[in-house]
């Protein structure tokens, strides 16, 4: 794209001056309309080192009320950033409605630098590009104006500016190693930059290449393009956005009315299974940390269905330093002023940690849909947006477990009355609960559609039959354990162990000697060996859990397991 670009002829200095004054006045008027119409504006400035991105931003913001904008310079990733999804820190910086955010370099700089230095493969690059395209399209679909500028200068001009900056002691610091490397490898950078611009140039968020040789001319180009974009955004901000067809594989799900709710569990069985499953989940939690696997458990369901009690039994098995429960209520004003997924992006767990959501992003297609908090186009578009969001999390490596807690209408009424008639439980029942109950049929229709359209192969829905809360709790624990075992490869290891033990049993049955009571010693020794191995593994897990999640810090834990000892320990277990 850069190679095919043809720069427009630079006008005279007099014309530049006149155009600059006119466009500044225009932007000053538009900012008030941006605030009034609640249009969020995201301006991204990318370009060559020393091209003048900082200067351009400084000139633009002089024409905007300081209360209406923020300038963000994306720094090098922190260790914490590296443990979050690729787009996490960028999504966190999007503006509120009626505000400007100026990004001094963003996701382009990060992706192209990784590609230039070979730290990401071609496949990862392709995935990143797709993520960016989805991200920018979602923003524009939800009313954001995204303006992307690339400041372009020649190799000769970049060399001149570098030499000029290095010549003065007070400006030498402004020349980075990155600038020097770019200049030395200009053609290679040109190829990578051009490819990226072409890959991410979309009608909803196009790239504007700016001739950055002259500062005043640069300012005119950016301001005129920006004001034109704002003008179009203001006229189109209430237009209907086309709906996209689902492209993600879906799992067939039953309708809520077809789910039998007669399943129950005896108290003694419940207590026994609860203890075993919680113990197992605690073991898996530690291994999740060591392998840096993030887990997201999402709960939706009818009011009084038992979500809280269900969450309590899962959380009770986890180290409190390694998980967080997010109760989701109505969005706060600063949350409502951003993309509806923003408050969930900013609550995602670090790798190795677990985030449990009590109510989720699915409020968009349930509460917001039925209560009129968003337009029909908004909630219909959200099915695909949510599938994209969860796909992003899946590609990051997260385990996504989604529960719908199901009860019938009569059971809900019983529980509502119990809460209302029990003083210590009255806080659990609100007027809103009763209003929602009156809309049971409408909610059931919405939930059925939600489950059918968002139960993907990478993030399927699990129905918890919760007329008997004990049954629902055990089922949820089993599903969580199974999903974690799957991602950790625990099932394979255990199967191998079982197969090896069987072979050892057979060998010992054939060759064993008998003791004084006529019992074969071989089997006993085999069982004892396996038992000791399992006991040693559990002790190691417990000790490492205390180390990994202690106040010693995560970095020390990482160092502790970087010398191969853990791998050796796992190898021993598999060789039993």
PEBEL-V558094 format. One record per backbone hydrogen bond with DSSP energy under -1.0 kcal/mol. CO is the residue of the C=O (numbers start at 1). NH is the residue of the N-H. E is the energy in kcal/mol with one decimal. If there is no record, write none. Layout:
BEGIN
co nh e
CO NH E
CO NH E
END
This chain:
BEGIN
co nh e
12 16 -2.4
13 17 -2.2
14 18 -2.1
15 19 -2.7
16 20 -2.3
17 21 -1.9
18 22 -1.9
19 23 -2.3
20 24 -1.8
21 25 -1.6
22 26 -1.8
23 27 -2.3
24 28 -2.0
25 29 -1.6
26 30 -2.3
27 31 -2.1
30 34 -2.7
31 35 -1.8
32 36 -2.3
33 37 -3.1
34 39 -1.8
40 145 -2.7
41 101 -2.1
42 147 -2.7
43 103 -3.0
44 149 -3.0
45 105 -2.2
46 151 -2.6
48 51 -1.9
52 56 -2.2
53 57 -2.4
54 58 -2.3
55 59 -1.9
56 60 -2.2
57 61 -2.4
60 63 -1.9
61 64 -1.7
65 68 -2.7
68 100 -3.1
70 102 -2.8
72 104 -2.8
78 82 -1.8
80 83 -1.1
81 84 -1.7
83 351 -1.0
85 88 -1.6
87 91 -3.0
88 92 -2.0
90 93 -1.1
91 94 -1.3
96 99 -1.8
99 41 -2.8
100 70 -1.4
101 43 -2.9
102 72 -3.2
103 45 -2.5
103 105 -1.3
106 110 -1.4
107 111 -2.4
108 112 -2.9
109 113 -1.8
110 114 -1.8
111 115 -2.2
112 116 -2.7
113 117 -1.9
114 119 -2.2
121 125 -2.4
122 126 -2.3
123 127 -2.1
124 128 -2.6
125 129 -2.5
126 130 -2.1
127 131 -2.3
128 132 -2.5
129 133 -2.5
130 134 -2.3
131 135 -2.6
132 136 -2.9
133 137 -2.1
134 138 -2.7
135 139 -1.9
136 140 -2.2
137 141 -2.8
138 142 -1.5
139 144 -2.5
140 143 -1.5
145 42 -3.1
147 44 -3.2
148 208 -2.1
149 46 -3.1
150 210 -3.0
151 48 -1.8
152 212 -2.2
154 158 -2.3
155 159 -2.5
156 160 -2.2
157 161 -2.2
158 162 -2.4
159 163 -2.4
160 164 -2.2
161 165 -2.4
162 166 -2.4
163 167 -1.2
168 171 -1.0
168 172 -1.1
171 174 -1.7
172 175 -1.9
176 180 -1.8
177 181 -2.4
178 182 -2.6
179 183 -2.1
180 184 -2.1
181 185 -2.2
185 189 -2.4
186 190 -2.6
187 191 -2.0
188 192 -2.0
189 193 -3.3
190 194 -2.5
191 195 -2.1
192 196 -2.3
193 197 -2.7
194 198 -2.0
195 199 -2.5
196 200 -1.8
205 202 -1.1
208 150 -2.4
210 152 -2.9
214 218 -2.4
215 219 -2.4
216 220 -2.2
217 221 -2.3
218 222 -2.3
219 223 -2.5
220 224 -2.6
221 225 -2.0
222 226 -2.7
223 227 -2.6
224 228 -1.8
225 229 -2.2
226 230 -2.4
227 231 -2.3
228 232 -2.0
229 233 -2.5
230 234 -2.6
231 235 -1.3
232 236 -1.5
236 239 -2.1
249 457 -1.8
255 258 -1.4
256 259 -1.5
266 270 -2.7
267 271 -2.5
268 272 -1.9
269 273 -2.7
270 274 -2.7
271 275 -2.0
272 276 -2.0
273 277 -2.9
274 278 -2.4
275 279 -1.9
276 280 -2.2
277 281 -2.7
278 282 -2.2
279 283 -1.7
280 284 -2.3
281 285 -2.3
282 286 -1.3
283 287 -1.5
284 288 -2.4
285 289 -1.5
286 290 -1.9
287 291 -2.2
288 293 -2.3
294 399 -2.4
295 355 -2.6
296 401 -2.8
297 357 -3.0
298 403 -3.2
299 359 -2.1
300 405 -2.4
302 305 -1.8
306 310 -1.8
307 311 -2.8
308 312 -2.3
309 313 -1.6
310 314 -1.4
311 315 -3.2
312 316 -1.9
314 317 -1.5
315 318 -1.7
319 322 -2.4
322 354 -1.9
324 356 -2.7
326 358 -2.1
332 336 -3.1
333 337 -1.4
335 338 -1.7
337 97 -1.8
339 342 -2.2
341 344 -1.2
341 345 -2.5
342 346 -2.1
344 347 -1.2
345 348 -1.2
350 353 -2.1
353 295 -2.2
354 324 -1.8
355 297 -2.7
356 326 -3.5
357 299 -2.7
357 359 -1.0
358 328 -2.6
360 363 -1.5
361 364 -1.5
363 368 -2.6
366 370 -2.7
367 371 -2.8
368 373 -1.4
368 374 -1.1
375 379 -2.0
376 380 -2.2
377 381 -1.9
378 382 -1.1
381 385 -1.6
382 386 -3.1
383 387 -2.0
384 388 -2.2
385 389 -2.3
386 390 -2.7
387 391 -1.9
388 392 -2.2
389 393 -1.8
390 394 -2.5
391 395 -2.7
392 396 -1.4
393 398 -2.3
394 397 -1.0
399 296 -3.2
401 298 -3.0
402 462 -2.1
403 300 -2.4
404 464 -2.9
405 302 -1.6
406 466 -3.0
408 412 -1.9
409 413 -2.0
410 414 -2.2
411 415 -2.1
412 416 -2.6
413 417 -2.5
414 418 -2.1
415 419 -2.3
416 420 -2.4
417 421 -1.9
422 425 -2.0
425 428 -1.8
426 429 -1.4
430 434 -1.4
431 435 -2.2
432 436 -2.6
433 437 -1.8
434 438 -1.5
437 440 -1.7
439 443 -2.7
440 444 -2.8
441 445 -2.0
442 446 -2.0
443 447 -3.0
444 448 -2.5
445 449 -1.9
446 450 -2.4
447 451 -2.9
448 452 -2.2
449 453 -2.1
450 454 -1.4
454 456 -1.5
455 251 -3.5
462 404 -2.6
464 406 -2.6
468 472 -1.8
469 473 -2.4
470 474 -2.1
471 475 -2.5
472 476 -2.3
473 477 -2.3
474 478 -2.5
475 479 -2.3
476 480 -2.5
477 481 -2.7
478 482 -2.8
479 483 -2.6
480 484 -2.3
481 485 -2.8
482 486 -2.1
483 487 -1.9
484 488 -2.1
485 490 -1.8
489 493 -1.7
490 494 -2.6
491 495 -2.4
492 496 -2.5
493 497 -2.5
494 498 -2.6
495 499 -2.4
496 500 -2.5
497 501 -2.4
498 502 -2.3
499 503 -2.1
500 504 -2.1
501 505 -2.8
502 506 -2.5
503 507 -2.3
504 508 -2.8
505 509 -2.6
506 510 -1.5
507 511 -2.0
508 512 -2.3
513 521 -2.6
515 518 -1.9
519 515 -2.4
521 525 -2.3
522 526 -2.2
523 527 -2.8
524 528 -2.5
525 529 -2.5
526 530 -2.5
527 531 -2.8
528 532 -2.6
529 533 -2.1
530 534 -2.5
531 535 -2.7
532 536 -2.7
533 537 -2.2
534 538 -2.4
535 539 -2.2
536 540 -2.5
537 541 -2.7
538 542 -2.5
539 543 -2.6
540 544 -2.8
541 545 -2.3
542 546 -1.8
543 547 -1.7
544 548 -3.6
545 549 -1.9
550 553 -1.3
553 557 -1.1
554 558 -2.1
555 559 -2.1
556 560 -2.0
557 561 -1.3
559 562 -1.4
564 568 -2.1
565 569 -2.2
566 570 -2.5
567 571 -2.1
568 572 -2.0
569 573 -1.7
570 574 -1.9
571 575 -1.1
573 576 -1.3
END
